[in-house]
Amino acid sequence: MRPSKYILVDGEPRPAELMEWARWFETADRTVARTERDGITVSTVFLGVDHNFSPAGPPVLWETMVVGGPLDGEEQRYRSAEAAKRGHEQMVKLAMVPGL
């Protein structure tokens, strides 16, 4: 069975037991990127809980979400920090296009 909870150690995800995860989660800065403009926020964070609900493939531990504007509620999830950073920039371009 694959671990479900993860913490970041030196920027890398590591499986964690429940209490270790809970202590880390209380104070951790899980923000990867946050962009705000004209009432629209695009936020990308480390989730800390695996959102890959299939038994196959690596864990899905990062998420970008849009709040406000025409793409309000749009989200995308990722398997790596690098993919999350790229995804954040792509979502900013999509969500913050004038006149969309």
Contacts in CASP RR format, 6 or more apart in sequence:
PFRMAT RR
TARGET T0000
AUTHOR 0000-0000-0000
METHOD contacts of the structure
MODEL  1
MRPSKYILVDGEPRPAELMEWARWFETADRTVARTERDGITVSTVFLGVD
HNFSPAGPPVLWETMVVGGPLDGEEQRYRSAEAAKRGHEQMVKLAMVPGL
2 50 0 8 1.000
2 55 0 8 1.000
2 59 0 8 1.000
3 15 0 8 1.000
3 16 0 8 1.000
3 50 0 8 1.000
3 59 0 8 1.000
4 49 0 8 1.000
4 50 0 8 1.000
5 15 0 8 1.000
5 16 0 8 1.000
5 17 0 8 1.000
5 18 0 8 1.000
5 21 0 8 1.000
5 48 0 8 1.000
5 49 0 8 1.000
5 50 0 8 1.000
6 13 0 8 1.000
6 14 0 8 1.000
6 15 0 8 1.000
6 16 0 8 1.000
6 21 0 8 1.000
6 48 0 8 1.000
6 49 0 8 1.000
6 50 0 8 1.000
6 59 0 8 1.000
6 61 0 8 1.000
7 13 0 8 1.000
7 14 0 8 1.000
7 16 0 8 1.000
7 20 0 8 1.000
7 21 0 8 1.000
7 24 0 8 1.000
7 25 0 8 1.000
7 28 0 8 1.000
7 48 0 8 1.000
8 14 0 8 1.000
8 28 0 8 1.000
8 30 0 8 1.000
8 46 0 8 1.000
11 81 0 8 1.000
13 46 0 8 1.000
13 48 0 8 1.000
13 59 0 8 1.000
13 61 0 8 1.000
16 24 0 8 1.000
21 48 0 8 1.000
25 48 0 8 1.000
28 46 0 8 1.000
30 45 0 8 1.000
30 46 0 8 1.000
30 47 0 8 1.000
30 48 0 8 1.000
31 43 0 8 1.000
31 44 0 8 1.000
31 45 0 8 1.000
32 44 0 8 1.000
32 45 0 8 1.000
32 46 0 8 1.000
32 62 0 8 1.000
32 81 0 8 1.000
32 84 0 8 1.000
32 85 0 8 1.000
32 88 0 8 1.000
33 42 0 8 1.000
33 43 0 8 1.000
33 44 0 8 1.000
33 84 0 8 1.000
33 85 0 8 1.000
33 88 0 8 1.000
33 89 0 8 1.000
34 41 0 8 1.000
34 42 0 8 1.000
34 43 0 8 1.000
34 44 0 8 1.000
35 41 0 8 1.000
35 42 0 8 1.000
35 88 0 8 1.000
35 92 0 8 1.000
35 96 0 8 1.000
36 42 0 8 1.000
37 96 0 8 1.000
38 96 0 8 1.000
39 68 0 8 1.000
39 69 0 8 1.000
40 66 0 8 1.000
40 67 0 8 1.000
40 68 0 8 1.000
40 69 0 8 1.000
40 71 0 8 1.000
40 95 0 8 1.000
40 96 0 8 1.000
41 66 0 8 1.000
41 67 0 8 1.000
41 68 0 8 1.000
42 64 0 8 1.000
42 65 0 8 1.000
42 66 0 8 1.000
42 67 0 8 1.000
42 88 0 8 1.000
42 91 0 8 1.000
42 92 0 8 1.000
42 95 0 8 1.000
42 96 0 8 1.000
43 64 0 8 1.000
43 65 0 8 1.000
43 67 0 8 1.000
44 62 0 8 1.000
44 63 0 8 1.000
44 64 0 8 1.000
44 65 0 8 1.000
44 84 0 8 1.000
44 85 0 8 1.000
44 87 0 8 1.000
44 88 0 8 1.000
44 91 0 8 1.000
45 62 0 8 1.000
45 63 0 8 1.000
46 61 0 8 1.000
46 62 0 8 1.000
46 81 0 8 1.000
46 84 0 8 1.000
47 60 0 8 1.000
47 61 0 8 1.000
47 62 0 8 1.000
47 63 0 8 1.000
47 77 0 8 1.000
48 61 0 8 1.000
49 61 0 8 1.000
50 59 0 8 1.000
50 60 0 8 1.000
50 61 0 8 1.000
51 59 0 8 1.000
51 60 0 8 1.000
51 61 0 8 1.000
51 63 0 8 1.000
51 77 0 8 1.000
52 58 0 8 1.000
52 59 0 8 1.000
52 60 0 8 1.000
52 79 0 8 1.000
57 79 0 8 1.000
58 79 0 8 1.000
59 79 0 8 1.000
60 77 0 8 1.000
60 78 0 8 1.000
60 79 0 8 1.000
61 78 0 8 1.000
61 79 0 8 1.000
62 77 0 8 1.000
62 78 0 8 1.000
62 79 0 8 1.000
62 80 0 8 1.000
62 81 0 8 1.000
62 83 0 8 1.000
62 84 0 8 1.000
63 75 0 8 1.000
63 76 0 8 1.000
63 77 0 8 1.000
63 78 0 8 1.000
63 84 0 8 1.000
64 75 0 8 1.000
64 76 0 8 1.000
64 77 0 8 1.000
64 78 0 8 1.000
64 84 0 8 1.000
64 87 0 8 1.000
64 88 0 8 1.000
64 91 0 8 1.000
65 73 0 8 1.000
65 74 0 8 1.000
65 75 0 8 1.000
66 72 0 8 1.000
66 73 0 8 1.000
66 74 0 8 1.000
66 75 0 8 1.000
66 91 0 8 1.000
66 95 0 8 1.000
67 73 0 8 1.000
69 95 0 8 1.000
69 100 0 8 1.000
70 95 0 8 1.000
70 100 0 8 1.000
71 91 0 8 1.000
71 94 0 8 1.000
71 95 0 8 1.000
71 100 0 8 1.000
74 91 0 8 1.000
74 94 0 8 1.000
74 95 0 8 1.000
76 87 0 8 1.000
76 91 0 8 1.000
78 84 0 8 1.000
78 87 0 8 1.000
94 100 0 8 1.000
END
